[in-house]
Structures are given as C-alpha cells and as structure tokens.
C-alpha cells in the first residue's frame, strides 16, 4: 500500500476563505525557556484542508461529532474535471456512470496548483444539478481540490445547502489529486481518510487527508 498526503500545510498567513479568521502559529513554550516546545494556534474551523459538517450552513443540522465515522473514510473515486476555465461549472455529466452509493467522490479540478495565489479564488465549482445527482446516487462524502464547492465569493451557496441538507460531508482545499487520478487510471484501488479534529458542536475542522493506494 502507498500513502499520498492530500493536505495543505498549516502555516501563519496561509490562504483562507475571504472573511474567515487569519491563521497565526507562534511558539507558546520553547525548550530554551521552558524545557518543552508547544505551539499556540489561532485559526478558524474551516482552515486549510478541512471538512464541513452539515451545521456549517444551518444550526438545525448535525454538528461534526454527530456524524458517523464512516462518512470520513472509505473507498474513493476521483472525477477528472481539469481543464475548465476560471469559475467554470462542473455539471452532472462529469459524474454520470462514475459514482455510486457509499463512495467518497473526489473532484480533481487541478486548481490546487494555484494555491497561495489570487487565481485560487477563481476556481471551478459544482452546479446544483451535479450536487443533486450525487445525493440521489447515494454519495455522502464529496471532496474538491479548490476553496469551495460553490463559487468564491458567493452570495448564495446552493451546493453547500444541497449536500449539507442531506447530511453529507464536504472536504475542501485538497491537493495532489492528479496523482490519485494517475493511480486510478493504472487500475489501483483508492481509499481515503478525512478524519477531522474531535471538536464537539463544530461546523467543521481541519483534517490530515490521506489516500491509500492499493498496489
């Protein structure tokens, strides 16, 4: 088995969704002064590679710890949506015949190549029709190598509302998905782990996203 890290590193000043808390990571204790190293972390729940719980968009929906752990791990399929123009729409045709109930669906837009630049905001996004098709197909975990499954910035977030409304998990800011596409094209099985920090009552949390490639 080969492991592929799908997570961006957490660093002071790293990109965040417009309006989200900025990230600041500083020493709290040091070996020189205190005998141990401990970091102080200031960051939002939607920082870096993270998952959204349904409660991200509605207080009446489940928070992170209410979701079954099975939502965060399992067999994955990667859908190739590379080559779109900035702010291009990803329609249901990308998923027809490629997804089924219980799969974790990862969407490779190639936009992780723009991480840390202004172009990262102009990422492709899912259409509401595509989101509805995924839910109707029994998919309950959807990830993308972009800032959001909806456009950025957005006055409305219809795709979040469709997916979260069905108690699905959304993973955003993934990276290295082209490497998974290559493994998938070579016939290897893919499993993914997206386990978040255990934050009771949370709308989401950072994850160390990892793909397991069967050899």
N, C-alpha and C positions, 0 to 999 in steps of 0.2 A: 504494500500500500504506500502511496505517495501523498504527502500533505501539502496543500497550497494555501498560503495565507491570503485571505480576501479582504483584509482590513487595512485602513489607512492609519498611520501612526498618530497618536495624540501628542500635540506639541503646543506650546504657548504661541498665540497668534495665528493658529491654523484657521482655514476657512470654516465658516459656519453659515447656516441659513440666515438670510437677511432678517435682522431683528432678534435673533437668538443670542444668548449670553456668549460673550467672548471667552476664549479659553486662556487660562493662566495657570501654569505649573511652576511652582517655586519650591526651594528647599524649606521644609519646616524644621527638621533636625538634621544635623550633619555629624559624621564620625568625628571630625576635628573638634567640634564644640560640645557634642552631646554623647558621643560614643556609638551612635547609630545613624543611618540615613533614613529619613522619612520625607516623602513629598507632600506638599499641600496642593490640592487640586481644586480649581474653580472652573466649572464647566456646566453646560446645560445637559438635560437628559437626551437631547437629540444631537449630541456631538459626534462627529466623525462617522465611522461605520456603526450604525445603530439599528435597532428595531423600534417600530411604532406599535404600541398596544392600541386596541380599539378606543380606549379612553382618551387618546390623543385628540380626538375630534368631538367627543361627546361624554359628558360626565356620567351618563347613564350606562355607558358601555364598559366592558371589562377592563380592569387595570392589568398591569403586567403579570402580577403573581396569580391572577385568576385564570390565566390561560394554561392549557395542558402543555407539558414539556414537549410533547410530540410536535407541537407547532414549530419548534425551533431546531429540529434535526430530522434528517431522513434522506431518501433518495431524491436526487435533483435532476432537472433537465435545464439546459441552457438554450435560450432562444436568441438567435442571431439577428439583432436589429441595428447592426452597424451600417454606416454609410448614409445615414439620414442627414438632412440639412439641419442647421441650428434651429431649435424649437420645432423639430419635426415630430409628427404624430405617429405613434405606434398603434396600429389598428388591430382588430381581432384576427385579421388574416395571418398575422405573424404566429398565432397560437393554434389555429385550427389544425387538428390532426397531430399536434405535437405535445399536448398536455393531457393529463388525466387526474382523477381524484387521488389525493394523497401525496402527489409530487410537490416538491419545492421547485418553484419556477423562478429561474434567474434570467434577467434580461440584460444581454450584453449590447450596450449602445456604443461602446468604445470611448465614452465621454470621460472616463477616469483619466485619460491621457491629458485632459485639460485641468486636472486638479491643481488648485493653487493659482489659477489664472482667472481673469474676468470672464473668459469664454465658458467656464464651467457653469455659469448661471444660465446659459443659452442651451441647455440640454434637451434632448428629446424627452417625450412624456407619453404616458398611456392615454388612450381615449376612454371615455366612459363605456363605450361598447366593448372594448377589449377587457376592461375590468369586469364587466358583467359576464362576459363569456368565461373568464377564468373562474368566477364564483359558480356559475352554472355548471362548470366542468368538475367541480368538487375541489378546486385548488384553494388552500387556506394559508399559504405562505408564498409571498411574492417578493423578490429582491431585484434591485437595479443598480448599475454602476453609474449612478447620477445622483444629483442633490435631492431629487424628489420624483415620485411617480406622476405628480401634477406639474404644470409649468411653474417656473420661477421668474419673477414673483407671481403670485396668484391671488386674486380677489375671491375666487371660489376654488374649492378643492374637491371636485366631484369624484375623482378616482379614490382619494382617501375615504370619502363618505361611503362609496360602494364597498370597498374592501373592508374597511373597519366596521361598517354596518353588518357585515357577515362574520364578524369576529375573526377576521384574517389578520395575520402578522405581515407587516411591511418592513423590509430591510432596505436601507438606502446608503449611498456612498460606499458601495462595494468596489473592489478593484481586482485586477488580474483575471477577469472573466474570459478574455481571449485565450488564456492558457487552458481554461476549462473547456472552451469550445474545441480547441485542438485535440484534447484528450477524448472528448465526446465523439468527434469525427473519426478518431482512431479506434472507436469501439469500446472504450473503457467505461465502466460504471462509475457514477459520481454520487457521493453522499456529502451532505453539507451539515455543519453545526453552526448555529447562530445564537448560542446561549447568551442572554443578557445578564447584567448585574441583577442581583436579587434585591429590588427596591420596591417594597410594599407600597401600593397605591400609586405607582408610577405610570406615566403616559408612555414611557419608553426608556431605553437605556443603551449605552454603548455596548458593543459586542466585539469579541475576537472571533470573527467569521473565518472558518477553516473548511476547505474542501478535502475530502478523502477520495483519492482516485484509485480504483481497483486496478491491479496490474494483471 
